[in-house]
Amino acid sequence: MPEATVHKPLVNPYLAVLVGVFAVSFSALFVRLCTAPPLIIASYRLLFTFLLLAPTTVAGRLRGVRAMNRRQLLLCAGSGAFLALHFVTWFTSLKYTSVASSVVIVTTQPVFVLLGSWLFFGEKVPRMAVFGGILALSGSFVIGAGDFKIGMDAFWGDVLAFAAAIFVSGYILIGRRLRGSVELSGYTFVTYGVSSVVLVAATLFAKIPFYPYPAADWVLVLALAGVCTVLGHTTFNWALRYVQASVVSVSILGEPLGAILWASIFLHETPTARQLLGGALIFAGLFIFTRVSSRYSKSAAVTGASSATTEAS
């Protein structure tokens, strides 16, 4: 599929990726420092993110939204629902287990993206990518087994982190299907908007008060929206226009490393030997997975350009 001309960016995209990794690495710390319930944190994070990004879309007269057909709008809505489930399960996991266990297990999401691509889209899976995925999952089981010995709370946190990885995979899979056919502004407007509505509705149903909360909580939630989501994830989306997806995928592996560092400094959480072993297995598996998947994707793009065009339609 022919692509639009890519102009030289004003900012070095590789520097932008590093800034993005730095920004998202604070997510777990901000959630742990916040005293509000996880559902409230998730609701306000998505709502504030939506409000920060919406003016740009509205200024463009909702061009990206109006250009979508009914099927694309429904897929965006589904993506938003998956994103809402991801945030509420992940934020809840951070209340039960350590930052190290939670963020490292959530990082296994590329494995579930691969599995979903095979199940729902019939994409072929290289054997070495399967090996990398199994290696990464074995690392999560090592961490889970260690936390089970600590107590059921820690183990339940690991289970929630595992669920968060599955939910965010649904969000990513839908985004991949829509990436070549919808504008980013329209996609984020609908996805974040629906995600906000889902979380607010869940909060009302659970009868959790939206206020009052300490001033520090509001600062932390705003930081989650402005720093971690807008500066972090939006920067990744922007960088994908100029660098290979594999560069971003491998770089994002730095997020849990940063999160563990901030947790050790500000929360005095020191990773256990079992967490370090499990984390090493996960990182090794994901590195193999992303490298092999990247090479396979390039080969498929060269030999099957026509099928790629069909997928983007």
C-alpha positions as a Markdown table, in Angstrom:
| # | Residue | x | y | z |
|---|---|---|---|---|
| 1 | Met | 0.0 | 0.0 | 0.0 |
| 2 | Pro | 1.6 | 3.3 | -1.0 |
| 3 | Glu | 2.2 | 5.6 | 1.9 |
| 4 | Ala | 2.1 | 9.4 | 2.2 |
| 5 | Thr | 5.4 | 11.3 | 1.9 |
| 6 | Val | 7.1 | 11.4 | 5.3 |
| 7 | His | 8.7 | 14.8 | 6.0 |
| 8 | Lys | 11.8 | 15.3 | 8.1 |
| 9 | Pro | 10.6 | 15.6 | 11.7 |
| 10 | Leu | 11.5 | 18.7 | 13.9 |
| 11 | Val | 12.4 | 16.3 | 16.7 |
| 12 | Asn | 14.7 | 13.3 | 16.5 |
| 13 | Pro | 12.2 | 10.4 | 16.6 |
| 14 | Tyr | 14.7 | 8.1 | 18.4 |
| 15 | Leu | 15.0 | 10.8 | 21.1 |
| 16 | Ala | 11.2 | 11.0 | 21.2 |
| 17 | Val | 11.0 | 7.2 | 21.8 |
| 18 | Leu | 13.3 | 7.6 | 24.8 |
| 19 | Val | 11.2 | 10.4 | 26.1 |
| 20 | Gly | 8.1 | 8.3 | 25.7 |
| 21 | Val | 9.7 | 5.4 | 27.6 |
| 22 | Phe | 10.7 | 7.7 | 30.4 |
| 23 | Ala | 7.2 | 9.2 | 30.6 |
| 24 | Val | 5.3 | 5.9 | 30.7 |
| 25 | Ser | 7.7 | 4.4 | 33.3 |
| 26 | Phe | 6.1 | 6.6 | 35.9 |
| 27 | Ser | 2.6 | 5.1 | 35.5 |
| 28 | Ala | 2.9 | 2.4 | 38.2 |
| 29 | Leu | 4.5 | 4.8 | 40.7 |
| 30 | Phe | 1.8 | 7.4 | 40.2 |
| 31 | Val | -0.9 | 4.8 | 40.7 |
| 32 | Arg | 0.7 | 3.4 | 43.9 |
| 33 | Leu | 1.1 | 6.9 | 45.4 |
| 34 | Cys | -2.5 | 7.8 | 44.7 |
| 35 | Thr | -4.9 | 7.0 | 47.6 |
| 36 | Ala | -8.1 | 7.0 | 45.4 |
| 37 | Pro | -9.7 | 3.6 | 44.5 |
| 38 | Pro | -8.3 | 2.0 | 41.2 |
| 39 | Leu | -11.6 | 2.6 | 39.4 |
| 40 | Ile | -11.5 | 6.3 | 40.2 |
| 41 | Ile | -7.9 | 6.6 | 39.1 |
| 42 | Ala | -8.7 | 4.8 | 35.8 |
| 43 | Ser | -11.8 | 6.9 | 35.2 |
| 44 | Tyr | -10.1 | 10.2 | 35.7 |
| 45 | Arg | -7.0 | 9.2 | 33.8 |
| 46 | Leu | -9.0 | 8.4 | 30.6 |
| 47 | Leu | -11.4 | 11.3 | 31.1 |
| 48 | Phe | -8.5 | 13.8 | 31.5 |
| 49 | Thr | -6.7 | 12.3 | 28.5 |
| 50 | Phe | -9.8 | 12.6 | 26.4 |
| 51 | Leu | -10.3 | 16.3 | 27.5 |
| 52 | Leu | -6.6 | 17.0 | 26.7 |
| 53 | Leu | -6.8 | 15.6 | 23.2 |
| 54 | Ala | -10.4 | 16.4 | 22.2 |
| 55 | Pro | -9.8 | 20.1 | 21.4 |
| 56 | Thr | -7.5 | 19.2 | 18.5 |
| 57 | Thr | -10.1 | 16.8 | 17.0 |
| 58 | Val | -12.9 | 19.3 | 17.6 |
| 59 | Ala | -10.9 | 22.1 | 16.0 |
| 60 | Gly | -10.6 | 19.9 | 12.9 |
| 61 | Arg | -14.4 | 19.7 | 12.9 |
| 62 | Leu | -14.3 | 16.0 | 13.8 |
| 63 | Arg | -13.0 | 15.1 | 10.4 |
| 64 | Gly | -11.3 | 11.9 | 11.5 |
| 65 | Val | -14.5 | 10.8 | 13.3 |
| 66 | Arg | -16.9 | 11.7 | 10.4 |
| 67 | Ala | -14.7 | 9.8 | 7.9 |
| 68 | Met | -15.3 | 6.5 | 9.7 |
| 69 | Asn | -18.0 | 4.1 | 8.7 |
| 70 | Arg | -20.3 | 2.3 | 11.2 |
| 71 | Arg | -18.0 | -0.8 | 11.4 |
| 72 | Gln | -15.0 | 1.3 | 12.2 |
| 73 | Leu | -16.8 | 3.2 | 14.8 |
| 74 | Leu | -17.9 | 0.0 | 16.5 |
| 75 | Leu | -14.4 | -1.3 | 16.4 |
| 76 | Cys | -13.1 | 1.9 | 18.0 |
| 77 | Ala | -15.8 | 1.5 | 20.7 |
| 78 | Gly | -14.7 | -2.1 | 21.3 |
| 79 | Ser | -11.1 | -0.9 | 21.5 |
| 80 | Gly | -12.1 | 1.7 | 24.2 |
| 81 | Ala | -13.9 | -1.0 | 26.2 |
| 82 | Phe | -10.7 | -3.2 | 26.2 |
| 83 | Leu | -8.6 | -0.2 | 27.2 |
| 84 | Ala | -11.0 | 0.5 | 30.1 |
| 85 | Leu | -10.7 | -3.1 | 31.3 |
| 86 | His | -6.9 | -3.0 | 31.0 |
| 87 | Phe | -6.5 | 0.1 | 33.2 |
| 88 | Val | -8.9 | -1.0 | 35.9 |
| 89 | Thr | -7.4 | -4.5 | 36.2 |
| 90 | Trp | -3.8 | -3.2 | 36.1 |
| 91 | Phe | -4.4 | -0.4 | 38.6 |
| 92 | Thr | -6.1 | -2.8 | 40.9 |
| 93 | Ser | -3.2 | -5.3 | 40.6 |
| 94 | Leu | -0.8 | -2.6 | 41.8 |
| 95 | Lys | -2.8 | -2.4 | 45.0 |
| 96 | Tyr | -2.2 | -6.1 | 45.7 |
| 97 | Thr | 1.2 | -7.0 | 44.4 |
| 98 | Ser | 4.6 | -5.3 | 44.0 |
| 99 | Val | 5.4 | -2.9 | 41.2 |
| 100 | Ala | 8.0 | -5.3 | 39.8 |
| 101 | Ser | 5.6 | -8.2 | 39.6 |
| 102 | Ser | 2.8 | -6.2 | 38.1 |
| 103 | Val | 4.6 | -4.3 | 35.4 |
| 104 | Val | 6.7 | -7.2 | 34.3 |
| 105 | Ile | 3.7 | -9.5 | 33.9 |
| 106 | Val | 1.8 | -6.8 | 32.0 |
| 107 | Thr | 4.7 | -6.5 | 29.6 |
| 108 | Thr | 3.9 | -10.0 | 28.3 |
| 109 | Gln | 1.1 | -8.5 | 26.2 |
| 110 | Pro | 2.9 | -8.9 | 22.8 |
| 111 | Val | 2.5 | -12.7 | 23.3 |
| 112 | Phe | -1.2 | -12.4 | 23.5 |
| 113 | Val | -1.2 | -10.0 | 20.5 |
| 114 | Leu | 0.6 | -12.8 | 18.6 |
| 115 | Leu | -1.9 | -15.4 | 19.8 |
| 116 | Gly | -4.9 | -13.1 | 18.8 |
| 117 | Ser | -3.4 | -12.4 | 15.4 |
| 118 | Trp | -3.2 | -16.2 | 14.8 |
| 119 | Leu | -6.6 | -17.0 | 16.1 |
| 120 | Phe | -8.7 | -14.1 | 14.6 |
| 121 | Phe | -6.7 | -13.0 | 11.6 |
| 122 | Gly | -5.0 | -16.2 | 10.5 |
| 123 | Glu | -1.5 | -14.7 | 10.6 |
| 124 | Lys | 1.4 | -17.1 | 10.5 |
| 125 | Val | 3.6 | -17.4 | 13.5 |
| 126 | Pro | 7.3 | -18.1 | 13.2 |
| 127 | Arg | 8.6 | -20.9 | 15.4 |
| 128 | Met | 11.2 | -18.8 | 17.1 |
| 129 | Ala | 8.5 | -16.2 | 18.0 |
| 130 | Val | 6.5 | -19.0 | 19.6 |
| 131 | Phe | 9.6 | -20.0 | 21.6 |
| 132 | Gly | 10.1 | -16.4 | 22.7 |
| 133 | Gly | 6.5 | -16.2 | 23.8 |
| 134 | Ile | 6.7 | -19.4 | 25.8 |
| 135 | Leu | 9.9 | -18.2 | 27.4 |
| 136 | Ala | 8.2 | -14.9 | 28.4 |
| 137 | Leu | 5.1 | -16.7 | 29.8 |
| 138 | Ser | 7.3 | -19.0 | 31.8 |
| 139 | Gly | 8.8 | -16.0 | 33.4 |
| 140 | Ser | 5.4 | -14.7 | 34.5 |
| 141 | Phe | 4.7 | -18.1 | 36.0 |
| 142 | Val | 7.9 | -18.0 | 38.0 |
| 143 | Ile | 6.9 | -14.6 | 39.4 |
| 144 | Gly | 3.4 | -15.8 | 40.2 |
| 145 | Ala | 4.7 | -18.9 | 42.0 |
| 146 | Gly | 6.9 | -16.8 | 44.1 |
| 147 | Asp | 4.1 | -14.4 | 45.0 |
| 148 | Phe | 1.8 | -17.3 | 45.8 |
| 149 | Lys | 4.2 | -18.3 | 48.5 |
| 150 | Ile | 4.1 | -14.7 | 49.9 |
| 151 | Gly | 0.3 | -14.7 | 50.1 |
| 152 | Met | -3.0 | -14.7 | 48.2 |
| 153 | Asp | -3.1 | -10.9 | 47.9 |
| 154 | Ala | 0.2 | -10.8 | 46.0 |
| 155 | Phe | -0.9 | -13.8 | 43.8 |
| 156 | Trp | -4.3 | -12.1 | 43.1 |
| 157 | Gly | -2.4 | -9.0 | 42.0 |
| 158 | Asp | -0.4 | -11.1 | 39.6 |
| 159 | Val | -3.6 | -12.7 | 38.2 |
| 160 | Leu | -5.0 | -9.2 | 37.6 |
| 161 | Ala | -1.8 | -8.1 | 35.9 |
| 162 | Phe | -2.1 | -11.1 | 33.6 |
| 163 | Ala | -5.7 | -10.2 | 32.8 |
| 164 | Ala | -4.6 | -6.6 | 32.1 |
| 165 | Ala | -2.1 | -7.9 | 29.6 |
| 166 | Ile | -4.8 | -9.8 | 27.8 |
| 167 | Phe | -7.2 | -6.8 | 27.8 |
| 168 | Val | -4.6 | -4.4 | 26.4 |
| 169 | Ser | -3.9 | -7.0 | 23.7 |
| 170 | Gly | -7.5 | -6.7 | 22.5 |
| 171 | Tyr | -7.0 | -2.9 | 22.4 |
| 172 | Ile | -3.8 | -3.3 | 20.3 |
| 173 | Leu | -5.2 | -5.9 | 17.9 |
| 174 | Ile | -8.2 | -3.6 | 17.1 |
| 175 | Gly | -5.8 | -0.6 | 16.7 |
| 176 | Arg | -3.7 | -2.6 | 14.3 |
| 177 | Arg | -6.7 | -3.4 | 12.1 |
| 178 | Leu | -7.8 | 0.2 | 12.0 |
| 179 | Arg | -4.3 | 1.8 | 11.7 |
| 180 | Gly | -4.2 | 2.0 | 8.0 |
| 181 | Ser | -7.8 | 3.1 | 7.4 |
| 182 | Val | -8.6 | 5.7 | 10.0 |
| 183 | Glu | -7.0 | 8.9 | 11.2 |
| 184 | Leu | -5.2 | 8.8 | 14.6 |
| 185 | Ser | -7.2 | 11.8 | 15.9 |
| 186 | Gly | -10.5 | 10.2 | 15.1 |
| 187 | Tyr | -9.4 | 6.8 | 16.6 |
| 188 | Thr | -8.2 | 8.3 | 19.8 |
| 189 | Phe | -11.3 | 10.6 | 20.1 |
| 190 | Val | -13.7 | 7.6 | 19.9 |
| 191 | Thr | -11.5 | 5.1 | 21.8 |
| 192 | Tyr | -10.7 | 7.4 | 24.7 |
| 193 | Gly | -14.2 | 8.8 | 24.8 |
| 194 | Val | -15.9 | 5.3 | 25.0 |
| 195 | Ser | -13.3 | 4.2 | 27.5 |
| 196 | Ser | -14.1 | 7.2 | 29.7 |
| 197 | Val | -17.8 | 6.5 | 29.5 |
| 198 | Val | -17.4 | 2.8 | 30.4 |
| 199 | Leu | -15.2 | 3.6 | 33.4 |
| 200 | Val | -17.5 | 6.4 | 34.6 |
| 201 | Ala | -20.5 | 4.2 | 34.2 |
| 202 | Ala | -18.8 | 1.4 | 36.2 |
| 203 | Thr | -17.9 | 3.9 | 38.9 |
| 204 | Leu | -21.5 | 5.0 | 39.2 |
| 205 | Phe | -22.7 | 1.4 | 39.3 |
| 206 | Ala | -20.2 | 0.6 | 42.0 |
| 207 | Lys | -21.3 | 3.7 | 43.9 |
| 208 | Ile | -17.8 | 4.9 | 44.4 |
| 209 | Pro | -17.7 | 8.7 | 45.1 |
| 210 | Phe | -15.9 | 10.9 | 42.5 |
| 211 | Tyr | -14.8 | 13.3 | 45.2 |
| 212 | Pro | -13.4 | 14.5 | 47.6 |
| 213 | Tyr | -9.9 | 13.2 | 47.3 |
| 214 | Pro | -6.6 | 14.8 | 48.5 |
| 215 | Ala | -5.0 | 17.5 | 46.3 |
| 216 | Ala | -2.0 | 15.1 | 45.7 |
| 217 | Asp | -4.3 | 12.6 | 44.1 |
| 218 | Trp | -5.6 | 15.1 | 41.5 |
| 219 | Val | -2.0 | 16.0 | 40.7 |
| 220 | Leu | -1.1 | 12.4 | 40.2 |
| 221 | Val | -4.1 | 11.6 | 38.0 |
| 222 | Leu | -3.3 | 14.6 | 35.9 |
| 223 | Ala | 0.3 | 13.4 | 35.6 |
| 224 | Leu | -1.0 | 10.0 | 34.5 |
| 225 | Ala | -3.0 | 11.6 | 31.7 |
| 226 | Gly | -0.6 | 14.3 | 30.6 |
| 227 | Val | 2.8 | 12.7 | 31.2 |
| 228 | Cys | 2.1 | 8.9 | 30.9 |
| 229 | Thr | -0.6 | 8.9 | 28.2 |
| 230 | Val | -0.3 | 12.0 | 26.1 |
| 231 | Leu | 3.5 | 12.5 | 26.3 |
| 232 | Gly | 4.2 | 8.7 | 26.5 |
| 233 | His | 1.8 | 6.7 | 24.4 |
| 234 | Thr | 1.0 | 9.6 | 21.9 |
| 235 | Thr | 4.7 | 10.0 | 21.4 |
| 236 | Phe | 5.0 | 6.3 | 20.5 |
| 237 | Asn | 2.2 | 6.7 | 17.9 |
| 238 | Trp | 4.0 | 9.8 | 16.4 |
| 239 | Ala | 7.4 | 8.0 | 16.3 |
| 240 | Leu | 5.9 | 5.1 | 14.4 |
| 241 | Arg | 5.6 | 7.4 | 11.4 |
| 242 | Tyr | 9.4 | 7.7 | 11.3 |
| 243 | Val | 11.0 | 4.6 | 12.9 |
| 244 | Gln | 10.3 | 0.9 | 12.6 |
| 245 | Ala | 7.7 | -0.6 | 14.8 |
| 246 | Ser | 10.4 | -3.1 | 16.2 |
| 247 | Val | 12.4 | -0.1 | 17.5 |
| 248 | Val | 9.4 | 1.1 | 19.5 |
| 249 | Ser | 8.5 | -2.5 | 20.6 |
| 250 | Val | 11.9 | -3.2 | 22.0 |
| 251 | Ser | 12.3 | 0.2 | 23.5 |
| 252 | Ile | 9.0 | -0.1 | 25.4 |
| 253 | Leu | 10.7 | -3.0 | 27.3 |
| 254 | Gly | 12.5 | -0.2 | 29.1 |
| 255 | Glu | 9.2 | 0.8 | 30.8 |
| 256 | Pro | 9.2 | -1.9 | 33.5 |
| 257 | Leu | 12.9 | -1.4 | 34.2 |
| 258 | Gly | 12.2 | 2.3 | 34.8 |
| 259 | Ala | 9.1 | 1.5 | 36.9 |
| 260 | Ile | 11.1 | -0.9 | 39.1 |
| 261 | Leu | 13.8 | 1.7 | 39.5 |
| 262 | Trp | 11.3 | 4.4 | 40.7 |
| 263 | Ala | 9.6 | 1.8 | 43.0 |
| 264 | Ser | 12.9 | 1.0 | 44.6 |
| 265 | Ile | 13.7 | 4.7 | 45.1 |
| 266 | Phe | 10.4 | 6.1 | 46.2 |
| 267 | Leu | 8.5 | 3.1 | 47.5 |
| 268 | His | 11.6 | 1.2 | 48.9 |
| 269 | Glu | 10.5 | -2.0 | 47.0 |
| 270 | Thr | 13.5 | -4.2 | 46.2 |
| 271 | Pro | 12.9 | -7.0 | 43.7 |
| 272 | Thr | 13.3 | -10.5 | 45.0 |
| 273 | Ala | 15.6 | -13.1 | 43.4 |
| 274 | Arg | 12.5 | -14.9 | 42.0 |
| 275 | Gln | 11.2 | -11.7 | 40.5 |
| 276 | Leu | 14.6 | -10.9 | 38.9 |
| 277 | Leu | 14.7 | -14.5 | 37.5 |
| 278 | Gly | 11.2 | -14.2 | 36.1 |
| 279 | Gly | 11.8 | -10.8 | 34.8 |
| 280 | Ala | 14.9 | -11.9 | 33.0 |
| 281 | Leu | 13.0 | -14.8 | 31.3 |
| 282 | Ile | 10.3 | -12.4 | 30.3 |
| 283 | Phe | 12.7 | -9.8 | 28.8 |
| 284 | Ala | 14.7 | -12.5 | 27.0 |
| 285 | Gly | 11.6 | -14.0 | 25.6 |
| 286 | Leu | 10.1 | -10.7 | 24.5 |
| 287 | Phe | 13.4 | -9.6 | 22.9 |
| 288 | Ile | 13.5 | -12.8 | 20.9 |
| 289 | Phe | 9.8 | -12.4 | 20.1 |
| 290 | Thr | 10.0 | -8.9 | 18.8 |
| 291 | Arg | 13.2 | -9.4 | 16.8 |
| 292 | Val | 11.8 | -12.5 | 15.0 |
| 293 | Ser | 8.4 | -11.0 | 14.5 |
| 294 | Ser | 10.0 | -7.9 | 13.0 |
| 295 | Arg | 12.1 | -9.8 | 10.5 |
| 296 | Tyr | 9.1 | -12.0 | 9.6 |
| 297 | Ser | 6.9 | -8.9 | 9.1 |
| 298 | Lys | 9.5 | -7.4 | 6.7 |
| 299 | Ser | 9.7 | -10.6 | 4.7 |
| 300 | Ala | 6.0 | -10.9 | 4.5 |
| 301 | Ala | 5.7 | -7.2 | 3.4 |
| 302 | Val | 8.1 | -7.8 | 0.5 |
| 303 | Thr | 6.6 | -11.1 | -0.7 |
| 304 | Gly | 2.9 | -10.4 | 0.1 |
| 305 | Ala | 2.3 | -6.7 | -0.6 |
| 306 | Ser | -1.1 | -7.5 | -2.1 |
| 307 | Ser | -2.3 | -9.2 | 1.1 |
| 308 | Ala | -1.1 | -6.3 | 3.2 |
| 309 | Thr | -3.2 | -4.0 | 1.0 |
| 310 | Thr | -6.2 | -6.1 | 1.6 |
| 311 | Glu | -5.7 | -6.2 | 5.4 |
| 312 | Ala | -5.5 | -2.4 | 5.6 |
| 313 | Ser | -8.8 | -2.0 | 3.7 |
